[in-house]
Amino acid sequence: MKLNKKFITSITFFLALFGLAAINISENYDEFDESLTGYFSSNPVGRTSLTDYVAQVNDFMNENVPFRYEFFDAYGYIQKLMFKKEFNNFTVVEAENGQLFYTYFTTGPNSTSKIASRMSRLAEAAEKTGAQTLYLMTPDKFEPGVTTFEVGMPYNYANETADQFLSQMDAYGVNTIDFRQLMAEEDMHSTDAFYNTDHHWKIETAFWAFTELAKILESDYQYDFKNIDYATNLENYNKLVYEDAYLGSMGRSVGQLYTSPEDISIIYPKFETNYFVYQQSGDVEETKEGPFEESMLSKEILLGNDGKYAATSDKYFTYLNGNPGIEQIQNFDNPDGPKVLFIKDSLIVPVAAFFAYGASQTTLVDRRYFEGNIEDIVAEGDYDYIFVTYSPLNLTEEFFPFYDNTEGVNDDAG
């Protein structure tokens, strides 16, 4: 009897497996046939290897498995029933308050001496062009003394890494603004300032950060910000709330039956604005022109119907289309304002979008997708202010490739 049960279970499993495979092939046959025909009929010179082609087909079939997201949601729900608090080998963990976090195992802060010395050299190069350089330390979602994990969950020491780096910046004489400190002074906490399902701060928090940045620059760094009191008043902005419309990157990793979609707001000016925006990533270029809501916001992302699990539906990237390699914003209403450069990751994107009102030209560079030389951008851009800004988790050499081979400089100094 036991043998029969095992046999029946095995047969049922394989029938289900092969049945799903047949459905998958049937659903994607036209695309597969077109791809196969195109591959073997194309010029063999420059053709990708058969191994790479098979890998590409495999990735395509996996991404288009019928009921893929239903299975994914079911898996997440089972993990929830099992009270599991980690996913993907502890890459994503759930805190005691239900928020999700990116983390990893480590024993202490990352070494930041190399990136600190590179920042120092960038500031020196910028000074020769007449630009002031500031490092903007955006906060990590993990808040010491507030965020708590179950025993055994890894801690990434991101805040300790940030503290160490800022201390080195001070030693090098590089000016900094620490948004973590500003949040503490206003009794703001990450539980309210960040999305539960994502590593980004909320759009409301980004707007607050924009107002703080504008005020500090004007009071301490001689920045002439146009109509600052009016531009930093939230009452002069529209706010649209999209309820249960946002599932962040960590939420997409665990499924919406493990966590829950949450609200996301879109904030844009009530007053008149007029911008020209140029964006480039690789060979892809795009331009937009008009008021803030037409030029700064990507409505195809905000209103897209690709589904909550599609990266193209990440509504945080409604602002400035997320992370193009380079983008330039021309403010037609402030032609005599300062020219600024943000060397950045995604956390600062909505902040920069709001901040562009106070500049004549705003340039954003994301070194992950920018194929040019950041050193050339600094040397040739004729900027008044250069802001380098990475969140604590991104304080790694990958994000600071600039000024790394300066002759006669010890990268381990500082």
KAVEN-V518748 format. One record per pair of residues at least 6 apart in sequence whose C-alpha atoms are under 8 Angstrom apart, sorted by sequence separation. I is the first residue (numbers start at 1). J is the second residue. If there is no record, write none. Layout:
I | J
I | J
This chain:
86 | 92
87 | 93
94 | 100
95 | 101
126 | 132
127 | 133
169 | 175
170 | 176
183 | 189
194 | 200
195 | 201
217 | 223
218 | 224
230 | 236
279 | 285
280 | 286
288 | 294
289 | 295
306 | 312
307 | 313
308 | 314
316 | 322
317 | 323
356 | 362
86 | 93
93 | 100
94 | 101
126 | 133
169 | 176
194 | 201
195 | 202
218 | 225
278 | 285
279 | 286
288 | 295
306 | 313
367 | 374
404 | 411
39 | 47
85 | 93
86 | 94
92 | 100
93 | 101
193 | 201
194 | 202
251 | 259
278 | 286
279 | 287
288 | 296
305 | 313
85 | 94
92 | 101
93 | 102
123 | 132
193 | 202
247 | 256
251 | 260
278 | 287
304 | 313
365 | 374
390 | 399
85 | 95
92 | 102
93 | 103
123 | 133
166 | 176
251 | 261
277 | 287
278 | 288
342 | 352
352 | 362
91 | 102
92 | 103
193 | 204
194 | 205
214 | 225
276 | 287
277 | 288
301 | 312
302 | 313
91 | 103
193 | 205
276 | 288
277 | 289
301 | 313
302 | 314
90 | 103
91 | 104
215 | 228
247 | 260
276 | 289
301 | 314
302 | 315
90 | 104
214 | 228
247 | 261
275 | 289
276 | 290
301 | 315
246 | 261
247 | 262
274 | 289
275 | 290
244 | 260
245 | 261
246 | 262
274 | 290
275 | 291
301 | 317
302 | 318
142 | 159
244 | 261
245 | 262
246 | 263
273 | 290
274 | 291
275 | 292
301 | 318
140 | 158
214 | 232
244 | 262
245 | 263
246 | 264
273 | 291
274 | 292
277 | 295
140 | 159
243 | 262
244 | 263
245 | 264
272 | 291
273 | 292
276 | 295
277 | 296
298 | 317
299 | 318
340 | 359
243 | 263
244 | 264
275 | 295
298 | 318
301 | 321
338 | 358
339 | 359
342 | 362
344 | 364
211 | 232
242 | 263
243 | 264
297 | 318
298 | 319
337 | 358
338 | 359
339 | 360
340 | 361
341 | 362
342 | 363
343 | 364
344 | 365
345 | 366
210 | 232
241 | 263
242 | 264
297 | 319
298 | 320
323 | 345
337 | 359
338 | 360
339 | 361
340 | 362
341 | 363
342 | 364
343 | 365
344 | 366
241 | 264
242 | 265
269 | 292
296 | 319
297 | 320
298 | 321
323 | 346
334 | 357
337 | 360
338 | 361
339 | 362
340 | 363
341 | 364
342 | 365
343 | 366
344 | 367
241 | 265
268 | 292
269 | 293
296 | 320
297 | 321
322 | 346
334 | 358
335 | 359
336 | 360
337 | 361
341 | 365
343 | 367
32 | 57
137 | 162
240 | 265
241 | 266
268 | 293
296 | 321
331 | 356
334 | 359
335 | 360
239 | 265
240 | 266
323 | 349
331 | 357
334 | 360
335 | 361
239 | 266
240 | 267
322 | 349
329 | 356
333 | 360
375 | 402
239 | 267
331 | 359
332 | 360
374 | 402
375 | 403
238 | 267
239 | 268
320 | 349
331 | 360
373 | 402
179 | 209
237 | 267
238 | 268
319 | 349
320 | 350
330 | 360
331 | 361
237 | 268
238 | 269
319 | 350
330 | 361
368 | 399
237 | 269
238 | 270
329 | 361
330 | 362
367 | 399
28 | 61
236 | 269
237 | 270
320 | 353
328 | 361
329 | 362
236 | 270
237 | 271
319 | 353
328 | 362
329 | 363
236 | 271
328 | 363
25 | 61
28 | 64
327 | 363
328 | 364
24 | 61
326 | 363
327 | 364
326 | 364
327 | 365
27 | 66
135 | 174
137 | 176
139 | 178
326 | 365
24 | 64
101 | 141
134 | 174
135 | 175
136 | 176
137 | 177
138 | 178
139 | 179
325 | 365
326 | 366
24 | 65
101 | 142
133 | 174
134 | 175
135 | 176
136 | 177
137 | 178
138 | 179
139 | 180
324 | 365
325 | 366
348 | 389
24 | 66
133 | 175
134 | 176
135 | 177
136 | 178
137 | 179
138 | 180
324 | 366
325 | 367
341 | 383
23 | 66
134 | 177
136 | 179
137 | 180
146 | 189
281 | 324
282 | 325
323 | 366
325 | 368
326 | 369
339 | 382
340 | 383
343 | 386
344 | 387
347 | 390
280 | 324
281 | 325
325 | 369
326 | 370
339 | 383
340 | 384
341 | 385
342 | 386
343 | 387
344 | 388
345 | 389
347 | 391
279 | 324
280 | 325
281 | 326
324 | 369
325 | 370
338 | 383
339 | 384
340 | 385
341 | 386
342 | 387
343 | 388
344 | 389
345 | 390
20 | 66
143 | 189
279 | 325
280 | 326
323 | 369
324 | 370
325 | 371
338 | 384
339 | 385
340 | 386
341 | 387
342 | 388
343 | 389
344 | 390
345 | 391
109 | 156
110 | 157
143 | 190
279 | 326
280 | 327
338 | 385
340 | 387
342 | 389
106 | 154
108 | 156
109 | 157
142 | 190
279 | 327
105 | 154
106 | 155
108 | 157
109 | 158
112 | 161
116 | 165
120 | 169
141 | 190
198 | 247
199 | 248
278 | 327
279 | 328
97 | 147
104 | 154
105 | 155
106 | 156
107 | 157
111 | 161
119 | 169
197 | 247
198 | 248
199 | 249
277 | 327
278 | 328
96 | 147
97 | 148
103 | 154
104 | 155
105 | 156
106 | 157
109 | 160
110 | 161
123 | 174
197 | 248
198 | 249
199 | 250
264 | 315
277 | 328
278 | 329
95 | 147
96 | 148
103 | 155
104 | 156
108 | 160
109 | 161
112 | 164
113 | 165
116 | 168
120 | 172
196 | 248
197 | 249
198 | 250
264 | 316
277 | 329
95 | 148
96 | 149
103 | 156
112 | 165
116 | 169
120 | 173
141 | 194
195 | 248
197 | 250
198 | 251
276 | 329
277 | 330
95 | 149
96 | 150
120 | 174
197 | 251
275 | 329
276 | 330
94 | 149
95 | 150
109 | 164
113 | 168
117 | 172
119 | 174
197 | 252
275 | 330
276 | 331
252 | 308
275 | 331
276 | 332
252 | 309
274 | 331
275 | 332
296 | 353
141 | 199
274 | 332
275 | 333
141 | 200
274 | 333
93 | 153
141 | 201
273 | 333
203 | 264
204 | 265
247 | 308
197 | 259
202 | 264
203 | 265
246 | 308
247 | 309
249 | 311
90 | 153
197 | 260
202 | 265
203 | 266
204 | 267
245 | 308
90 | 154
197 | 261
203 | 267
197 | 262
249 | 314
196 | 262
248 | 314
195 | 262
247 | 314
246 | 314
246 | 315
273 | 357
282 | 369
281 | 369
282 | 370
281 | 370
282 | 371
99 | 191
99 | 195
100 | 196
99 | 196
100 | 197
101 | 198
102 | 199
98 | 196
99 | 197
100 | 198
101 | 199
226 | 334
226 | 337
225 | 337
203 | 316
224 | 337
224 | 338
223 | 338
231 | 357
228 | 358
226 | 357
227 | 358
226 | 358
225 | 358
226 | 359
224 | 358
225 | 359
210 | 351
214 | 355
206 | 348
209 | 351
210 | 352
207 | 350
206 | 350
207 | 351
210 | 354
206 | 351
210 | 355
200 | 346
201 | 347
200 | 347
203 | 350
207 | 354
102 | 250
101 | 250
100 | 250
100 | 251
92 | 250
92 | 253
87 | 253
87 | 254
76 | 254
77 | 255
80 | 258
76 | 255
79 | 258
76 | 256
77 | 257
73 | 254
76 | 257
77 | 258
72 | 254
73 | 255
76 | 258
72 | 255
73 | 256
74 | 257
73 | 257
73 | 258
138 | 347
138 | 348
162 | 392
161 | 392
159 | 392
162 | 395
158 | 392
161 | 395
158 | 393
69 | 309
172 | 414
171 | 414
168 | 414
129 | 379
131 | 382
134 | 385
136 | 387
138 | 389
140 | 391
126 | 378
130 | 382
131 | 383
132 | 384
133 | 385
134 | 386
135 | 387
136 | 388
137 | 389
138 | 390
139 | 391
140 | 392
122 | 375
125 | 378
126 | 379
129 | 382
130 | 383
131 | 384
132 | 385
133 | 386
134 | 387
135 | 388
136 | 389
137 | 390
138 | 391
139 | 392
140 | 393
125 | 379
129 | 383
130 | 384
131 | 385
132 | 386
133 | 387
134 | 388
135 | 389
136 | 390
137 | 391
138 | 392
131 | 386
133 | 388
137 | 392
122 | 378
126 | 386
115 | 395
122 | 402
115 | 396
119 | 400
122 | 403
115 | 397
118 | 400
121 | 403
112 | 395
114 | 397
112 | 396
118 | 402
119 | 403
110 | 395
115 | 400
118 | 403
110 | 396
118 | 404
118 | 411
117 | 411
117 | 412
117 | 413
114 | 411
117 | 414
113 | 411
114 | 412
116 | 414
113 | 412
114 | 413
113 | 413
113 | 414
